[in-house]
Amino acid sequence: MLFNSIQFAIFLPILFLLYWFVFNRFISKSKWQLHLQNAFVVVASYVFYGWWDWRFLLLIAFTSFCSWGSGILIGNADSKKKAKTWMWLNIVLNLGILALFKYYDFFVTEFAELFNISTDGLLLKVILPVGISFYTFQAISYSIDVCRGKIEPTKDIVALFAFISFFPQLVADPIERATNLLPQFLKKREFNYDNADDGMRQILWGLFKKISVQEDYGGRQLRGVCRPSILDLYGAKWKHFAPCSHILYFPDLR
């Protein structure tokens, strides 16, 4: 589900109304209000992510669970060495999954071509999960921040799942640090009209930049840069690079 798609234009208003004016009012007096709020966010985020391919929900759930468990183990470690060991185990696990899906077939293919070896039976030929880099590094950042003492490990598994899968930034920049986003899932949330108004303005502005700048102007500039005929060292048309710099500077325009 893309942010500039009809599906998302229907999904977001329905989700907004359900979350603030139906679900939250229904649970407003419940002692489990915060947990239920976060559970709603997780379900909504998984629907958003699973819209593309539901099978990869297992992967993001596994990443989230391992990161939550590593945080607990780091917090309970009786020495800095053990804490770093748990941190590195989580980092290696997450980077291993990322490498398997994103780079394994590439390196096997390159190695086979270099040594003239057949790739029959060696390639995984799996689809690259959307946003895997974003949520992988976000999960890793949690373990690092816990190990460095920048944030306390949370025992609230639902809050951590919401932090890693939060759909507005699940498949796009920026990668949020746990010290910034996770505490927001650990406190009660009430509807604020000014925040809603400001959020709507930012959504509309971002949508304008996405459609009018990135996909139109930015796309034409990138096609000009990537044309082989202009990439020679002395004859490159540098006029294409300056306008393109804004796409590199603003992450949401890439």
MODELLER restraints for C-alpha pairs under 7 A, 6 or more apart:
rsr = mdl.restraints
at = mdl.atoms
rsr.add(forms.Gaussian(group=physical.xy_distance, feature=features.Distance(at['CA:1:A'], at['CA:7:A']), mean=6.67, stdev=0.5))
rsr.add(forms.Gaussian(group=physical.xy_distance, feature=features.Distance(at['CA:1:A'], at['CA:8:A']), mean=6.37, stdev=0.5))
rsr.add(forms.Gaussian(group=physical.xy_distance, feature=features.Distance(at['CA:1:A'], at['CA:48:A']), mean=6.43, stdev=0.5))
rsr.add(forms.Gaussian(group=physical.xy_distance, feature=features.Distance(at['CA:1:A'], at['CA:51:A']), mean=6.10, stdev=0.5))
rsr.add(forms.Gaussian(group=physical.xy_distance, feature=features.Distance(at['CA:1:A'], at['CA:52:A']), mean=6.26, stdev=0.5))
rsr.add(forms.Gaussian(group=physical.xy_distance, feature=features.Distance(at['CA:2:A'], at['CA:8:A']), mean=6.54, stdev=0.5))
rsr.add(forms.Gaussian(group=physical.xy_distance, feature=features.Distance(at['CA:4:A'], at['CA:207:A']), mean=6.74, stdev=0.5))
rsr.add(forms.Gaussian(group=physical.xy_distance, feature=features.Distance(at['CA:20:A'], at['CA:191:A']), mean=6.59, stdev=0.5))
rsr.add(forms.Gaussian(group=physical.xy_distance, feature=features.Distance(at['CA:27:A'], at['CA:33:A']), mean=5.74, stdev=0.5))
rsr.add(forms.Gaussian(group=physical.xy_distance, feature=features.Distance(at['CA:34:A'], at['CA:187:A']), mean=6.99, stdev=0.5))
rsr.add(forms.Gaussian(group=physical.xy_distance, feature=features.Distance(at['CA:34:A'], at['CA:188:A']), mean=5.70, stdev=0.5))
rsr.add(forms.Gaussian(group=physical.xy_distance, feature=features.Distance(at['CA:35:A'], at['CA:158:A']), mean=6.90, stdev=0.5))
rsr.add(forms.Gaussian(group=physical.xy_distance, feature=features.Distance(at['CA:38:A'], at['CA:158:A']), mean=6.25, stdev=0.5))
rsr.add(forms.Gaussian(group=physical.xy_distance, feature=features.Distance(at['CA:38:A'], at['CA:159:A']), mean=5.82, stdev=0.5))
rsr.add(forms.Gaussian(group=physical.xy_distance, feature=features.Distance(at['CA:38:A'], at['CA:162:A']), mean=6.11, stdev=0.5))
rsr.add(forms.Gaussian(group=physical.xy_distance, feature=features.Distance(at['CA:38:A'], at['CA:185:A']), mean=6.74, stdev=0.5))
rsr.add(forms.Gaussian(group=physical.xy_distance, feature=features.Distance(at['CA:39:A'], at['CA:158:A']), mean=6.18, stdev=0.5))
rsr.add(forms.Gaussian(group=physical.xy_distance, feature=features.Distance(at['CA:41:A'], at['CA:162:A']), mean=6.09, stdev=0.5))
rsr.add(forms.Gaussian(group=physical.xy_distance, feature=features.Distance(at['CA:41:A'], at['CA:166:A']), mean=6.98, stdev=0.5))
rsr.add(forms.Gaussian(group=physical.xy_distance, feature=features.Distance(at['CA:42:A'], at['CA:161:A']), mean=6.52, stdev=0.5))
rsr.add(forms.Gaussian(group=physical.xy_distance, feature=features.Distance(at['CA:42:A'], at['CA:162:A']), mean=4.95, stdev=0.5))
rsr.add(forms.Gaussian(group=physical.xy_distance, feature=features.Distance(at['CA:42:A'], at['CA:165:A']), mean=6.68, stdev=0.5))
rsr.add(forms.Gaussian(group=physical.xy_distance, feature=features.Distance(at['CA:45:A'], at['CA:165:A']), mean=5.96, stdev=0.5))
rsr.add(forms.Gaussian(group=physical.xy_distance, feature=features.Distance(at['CA:45:A'], at['CA:166:A']), mean=5.73, stdev=0.5))
rsr.add(forms.Gaussian(group=physical.xy_distance, feature=features.Distance(at['CA:45:A'], at['CA:167:A']), mean=4.73, stdev=0.5))
rsr.add(forms.Gaussian(group=physical.xy_distance, feature=features.Distance(at['CA:46:A'], at['CA:57:A']), mean=6.81, stdev=0.5))
rsr.add(forms.Gaussian(group=physical.xy_distance, feature=features.Distance(at['CA:48:A'], at['CA:167:A']), mean=6.66, stdev=0.5))
rsr.add(forms.Gaussian(group=physical.xy_distance, feature=features.Distance(at['CA:50:A'], at['CA:57:A']), mean=6.19, stdev=0.5))
rsr.add(forms.Gaussian(group=physical.xy_distance, feature=features.Distance(at['CA:56:A'], at['CA:129:A']), mean=6.61, stdev=0.5))
rsr.add(forms.Gaussian(group=physical.xy_distance, feature=features.Distance(at['CA:63:A'], at['CA:94:A']), mean=6.80, stdev=0.5))
rsr.add(forms.Gaussian(group=physical.xy_distance, feature=features.Distance(at['CA:64:A'], at['CA:139:A']), mean=6.72, stdev=0.5))
rsr.add(forms.Gaussian(group=physical.xy_distance, feature=features.Distance(at['CA:64:A'], at['CA:161:A']), mean=5.68, stdev=0.5))
rsr.add(forms.Gaussian(group=physical.xy_distance, feature=features.Distance(at['CA:64:A'], at['CA:164:A']), mean=6.56, stdev=0.5))
rsr.add(forms.Gaussian(group=physical.xy_distance, feature=features.Distance(at['CA:66:A'], at['CA:90:A']), mean=6.92, stdev=0.5))
rsr.add(forms.Gaussian(group=physical.xy_distance, feature=features.Distance(at['CA:67:A'], at['CA:90:A']), mean=6.49, stdev=0.5))
rsr.add(forms.Gaussian(group=physical.xy_distance, feature=features.Distance(at['CA:67:A'], at['CA:139:A']), mean=5.96, stdev=0.5))
rsr.add(forms.Gaussian(group=physical.xy_distance, feature=features.Distance(at['CA:67:A'], at['CA:143:A']), mean=6.56, stdev=0.5))
rsr.add(forms.Gaussian(group=physical.xy_distance, feature=features.Distance(at['CA:68:A'], at['CA:157:A']), mean=6.42, stdev=0.5))
rsr.add(forms.Gaussian(group=physical.xy_distance, feature=features.Distance(at['CA:68:A'], at['CA:160:A']), mean=6.58, stdev=0.5))
rsr.add(forms.Gaussian(group=physical.xy_distance, feature=features.Distance(at['CA:70:A'], at['CA:86:A']), mean=6.00, stdev=0.5))
rsr.add(forms.Gaussian(group=physical.xy_distance, feature=features.Distance(at['CA:70:A'], at['CA:87:A']), mean=6.58, stdev=0.5))
rsr.add(forms.Gaussian(group=physical.xy_distance, feature=features.Distance(at['CA:70:A'], at['CA:90:A']), mean=6.39, stdev=0.5))
rsr.add(forms.Gaussian(group=physical.xy_distance, feature=features.Distance(at['CA:70:A'], at['CA:143:A']), mean=6.67, stdev=0.5))
rsr.add(forms.Gaussian(group=physical.xy_distance, feature=features.Distance(at['CA:71:A'], at['CA:143:A']), mean=5.71, stdev=0.5))
rsr.add(forms.Gaussian(group=physical.xy_distance, feature=features.Distance(at['CA:71:A'], at['CA:146:A']), mean=6.39, stdev=0.5))
rsr.add(forms.Gaussian(group=physical.xy_distance, feature=features.Distance(at['CA:71:A'], at['CA:153:A']), mean=5.15, stdev=0.5))
rsr.add(forms.Gaussian(group=physical.xy_distance, feature=features.Distance(at['CA:72:A'], at['CA:153:A']), mean=5.87, stdev=0.5))
rsr.add(forms.Gaussian(group=physical.xy_distance, feature=features.Distance(at['CA:72:A'], at['CA:155:A']), mean=6.97, stdev=0.5))
rsr.add(forms.Gaussian(group=physical.xy_distance, feature=features.Distance(at['CA:73:A'], at['CA:86:A']), mean=6.71, stdev=0.5))
rsr.add(forms.Gaussian(group=physical.xy_distance, feature=features.Distance(at['CA:74:A'], at['CA:83:A']), mean=4.48, stdev=0.5))
rsr.add(forms.Gaussian(group=physical.xy_distance, feature=features.Distance(at['CA:74:A'], at['CA:86:A']), mean=6.00, stdev=0.5))
rsr.add(forms.Gaussian(group=physical.xy_distance, feature=features.Distance(at['CA:74:A'], at['CA:87:A']), mean=6.84, stdev=0.5))
rsr.add(forms.Gaussian(group=physical.xy_distance, feature=features.Distance(at['CA:74:A'], at['CA:147:A']), mean=6.31, stdev=0.5))
rsr.add(forms.Gaussian(group=physical.xy_distance, feature=features.Distance(at['CA:75:A'], at['CA:153:A']), mean=6.01, stdev=0.5))
rsr.add(forms.Gaussian(group=physical.xy_distance, feature=features.Distance(at['CA:77:A'], at['CA:83:A']), mean=5.36, stdev=0.5))
rsr.add(forms.Gaussian(group=physical.xy_distance, feature=features.Distance(at['CA:83:A'], at['CA:147:A']), mean=6.26, stdev=0.5))
rsr.add(forms.Gaussian(group=physical.xy_distance, feature=features.Distance(at['CA:84:A'], at['CA:147:A']), mean=6.59, stdev=0.5))
rsr.add(forms.Gaussian(group=physical.xy_distance, feature=features.Distance(at['CA:87:A'], at['CA:143:A']), mean=5.64, stdev=0.5))
rsr.add(forms.Gaussian(group=physical.xy_distance, feature=features.Distance(at['CA:87:A'], at['CA:144:A']), mean=6.51, stdev=0.5))
rsr.add(forms.Gaussian(group=physical.xy_distance, feature=features.Distance(at['CA:87:A'], at['CA:147:A']), mean=6.73, stdev=0.5))
rsr.add(forms.Gaussian(group=physical.xy_distance, feature=features.Distance(at['CA:91:A'], at['CA:140:A']), mean=5.78, stdev=0.5))
rsr.add(forms.Gaussian(group=physical.xy_distance, feature=features.Distance(at['CA:94:A'], at['CA:136:A']), mean=6.14, stdev=0.5))
rsr.add(forms.Gaussian(group=physical.xy_distance, feature=features.Distance(at['CA:98:A'], at['CA:132:A']), mean=6.87, stdev=0.5))
rsr.add(forms.Gaussian(group=physical.xy_distance, feature=features.Distance(at['CA:98:A'], at['CA:133:A']), mean=6.85, stdev=0.5))
rsr.add(forms.Gaussian(group=physical.xy_distance, feature=features.Distance(at['CA:101:A'], at['CA:126:A']), mean=6.91, stdev=0.5))
rsr.add(forms.Gaussian(group=physical.xy_distance, feature=features.Distance(at['CA:101:A'], at['CA:128:A']), mean=5.82, stdev=0.5))
rsr.add(forms.Gaussian(group=physical.xy_distance, feature=features.Distance(at['CA:102:A'], at['CA:128:A']), mean=6.13, stdev=0.5))
rsr.add(forms.Gaussian(group=physical.xy_distance, feature=features.Distance(at['CA:105:A'], at['CA:123:A']), mean=5.49, stdev=0.5))
rsr.add(forms.Gaussian(group=physical.xy_distance, feature=features.Distance(at['CA:105:A'], at['CA:124:A']), mean=6.51, stdev=0.5))
rsr.add(forms.Gaussian(group=physical.xy_distance, feature=features.Distance(at['CA:109:A'], at['CA:119:A']), mean=6.76, stdev=0.5))
rsr.add(forms.Gaussian(group=physical.xy_distance, feature=features.Distance(at['CA:112:A'], at['CA:118:A']), mean=6.22, stdev=0.5))
rsr.add(forms.Gaussian(group=physical.xy_distance, feature=features.Distance(at['CA:112:A'], at['CA:119:A']), mean=6.41, stdev=0.5))
rsr.add(forms.Gaussian(group=physical.xy_distance, feature=features.Distance(at['CA:130:A'], at['CA:171:A']), mean=6.61, stdev=0.5))
rsr.add(forms.Gaussian(group=physical.xy_distance, feature=features.Distance(at['CA:131:A'], at['CA:170:A']), mean=6.28, stdev=0.5))
rsr.add(forms.Gaussian(group=physical.xy_distance, feature=features.Distance(at['CA:131:A'], at['CA:171:A']), mean=4.28, stdev=0.5))
rsr.add(forms.Gaussian(group=physical.xy_distance, feature=features.Distance(at['CA:134:A'], at['CA:170:A']), mean=6.57, stdev=0.5))
rsr.add(forms.Gaussian(group=physical.xy_distance, feature=features.Distance(at['CA:134:A'], at['CA:171:A']), mean=6.45, stdev=0.5))
rsr.add(forms.Gaussian(group=physical.xy_distance, feature=features.Distance(at['CA:134:A'], at['CA:175:A']), mean=6.06, stdev=0.5))
rsr.add(forms.Gaussian(group=physical.xy_distance, feature=features.Distance(at['CA:135:A'], at['CA:164:A']), mean=5.89, stdev=0.5))
rsr.add(forms.Gaussian(group=physical.xy_distance, feature=features.Distance(at['CA:135:A'], at['CA:170:A']), mean=6.40, stdev=0.5))
rsr.add(forms.Gaussian(group=physical.xy_distance, feature=features.Distance(at['CA:138:A'], at['CA:164:A']), mean=6.42, stdev=0.5))
rsr.add(forms.Gaussian(group=physical.xy_distance, feature=features.Distance(at['CA:138:A'], at['CA:175:A']), mean=5.92, stdev=0.5))
rsr.add(forms.Gaussian(group=physical.xy_distance, feature=features.Distance(at['CA:138:A'], at['CA:176:A']), mean=6.28, stdev=0.5))
rsr.add(forms.Gaussian(group=physical.xy_distance, feature=features.Distance(at['CA:138:A'], at['CA:177:A']), mean=6.58, stdev=0.5))
rsr.add(forms.Gaussian(group=physical.xy_distance, feature=features.Distance(at['CA:139:A'], at['CA:164:A']), mean=6.24, stdev=0.5))
rsr.add(forms.Gaussian(group=physical.xy_distance, feature=features.Distance(at['CA:141:A'], at['CA:177:A']), mean=6.03, stdev=0.5))
rsr.add(forms.Gaussian(group=physical.xy_distance, feature=features.Distance(at['CA:141:A'], at['CA:178:A']), mean=6.60, stdev=0.5))
rsr.add(forms.Gaussian(group=physical.xy_distance, feature=features.Distance(at['CA:142:A'], at['CA:177:A']), mean=6.95, stdev=0.5))
rsr.add(forms.Gaussian(group=physical.xy_distance, feature=features.Distance(at['CA:142:A'], at['CA:178:A']), mean=5.22, stdev=0.5))
rsr.add(forms.Gaussian(group=physical.xy_distance, feature=features.Distance(at['CA:145:A'], at['CA:151:A']), mean=5.90, stdev=0.5))
rsr.add(forms.Gaussian(group=physical.xy_distance, feature=features.Distance(at['CA:146:A'], at['CA:152:A']), mean=5.93, stdev=0.5))
rsr.add(forms.Gaussian(group=physical.xy_distance, feature=features.Distance(at['CA:146:A'], at['CA:153:A']), mean=5.89, stdev=0.5))
rsr.add(forms.Gaussian(group=physical.xy_distance, feature=features.Distance(at['CA:150:A'], at['CA:179:A']), mean=6.85, stdev=0.5))
rsr.add(forms.Gaussian(group=physical.xy_distance, feature=features.Distance(at['CA:151:A'], at['CA:179:A']), mean=6.03, stdev=0.5))
rsr.add(forms.Gaussian(group=physical.xy_distance, feature=features.Distance(at['CA:159:A'], at['CA:185:A']), mean=5.64, stdev=0.5))
rsr.add(forms.Gaussian(group=physical.xy_distance, feature=features.Distance(at['CA:159:A'], at['CA:186:A']), mean=6.73, stdev=0.5))
rsr.add(forms.Gaussian(group=physical.xy_distance, feature=features.Distance(at['CA:163:A'], at['CA:181:A']), mean=6.75, stdev=0.5))
rsr.add(forms.Gaussian(group=physical.xy_distance, feature=features.Distance(at['CA:163:A'], at['CA:182:A']), mean=5.69, stdev=0.5))
rsr.add(forms.Gaussian(group=physical.xy_distance, feature=features.Distance(at['CA:173:A'], at['CA:251:A']), mean=6.01, stdev=0.5))
rsr.add(forms.Gaussian(group=physical.xy_distance, feature=features.Distance(at['CA:173:A'], at['CA:252:A']), mean=6.37, stdev=0.5))
rsr.add(forms.Gaussian(group=physical.xy_distance, feature=features.Distance(at['CA:209:A'], at['CA:253:A']), mean=6.94, stdev=0.5))
rsr.add(forms.Gaussian(group=physical.xy_distance, feature=features.Distance(at['CA:210:A'], at['CA:253:A']), mean=6.15, stdev=0.5))
rsr.add(forms.Gaussian(group=physical.xy_distance, feature=features.Distance(at['CA:214:A'], at['CA:253:A']), mean=5.37, stdev=0.5))
rsr.add(forms.Gaussian(group=physical.xy_distance, feature=features.Distance(at['CA:214:A'], at['CA:254:A']), mean=6.75, stdev=0.5))
rsr.add(forms.Gaussian(group=physical.xy_distance, feature=features.Distance(at['CA:218:A'], at['CA:244:A']), mean=6.61, stdev=0.5))
rsr.add(forms.Gaussian(group=physical.xy_distance, feature=features.Distance(at['CA:218:A'], at['CA:247:A']), mean=6.90, stdev=0.5))
rsr.add(forms.Gaussian(group=physical.xy_distance, feature=features.Distance(at['CA:221:A'], at['CA:240:A']), mean=5.76, stdev=0.5))
rsr.add(forms.Gaussian(group=physical.xy_distance, feature=features.Distance(at['CA:221:A'], at['CA:244:A']), mean=6.19, stdev=0.5))
rsr.add(forms.Gaussian(group=physical.xy_distance, feature=features.Distance(at['CA:222:A'], at['CA:244:A']), mean=6.82, stdev=0.5))
rsr.add(forms.Gaussian(group=physical.xy_distance, feature=features.Distance(at['CA:224:A'], at['CA:240:A']), mean=6.30, stdev=0.5))
rsr.add(forms.Gaussian(group=physical.xy_distance, feature=features.Distance(at['CA:225:A'], at['CA:240:A']), mean=5.83, stdev=0.5))
rsr.add(forms.Gaussian(group=physical.xy_distance, feature=features.Distance(at['CA:225:A'], at['CA:241:A']), mean=6.74, stdev=0.5))
rsr.add(forms.Gaussian(group=physical.xy_distance, feature=features.Distance(at['CA:230:A'], at['CA:236:A']), mean=4.76, stdev=0.5))
rsr.add(forms.Gaussian(group=physical.xy_distance, feature=features.Distance(at['CA:230:A'], at['CA:237:A']), mean=6.07, stdev=0.5))
rsr.add(forms.Gaussian(group=physical.xy_distance, feature=features.Distance(at['CA:247:A'], at['CA:253:A']), mean=5.25, stdev=0.5))
rsr.add(forms.Gaussian(group=physical.xy_distance, feature=features.Distance(at['CA:247:A'], at['CA:254:A']), mean=5.42, stdev=0.5))
rsr.add(forms.Gaussian(group=physical.xy_distance, feature=features.Distance(at['CA:248:A'], at['CA:254:A']), mean=6.57, stdev=0.5))
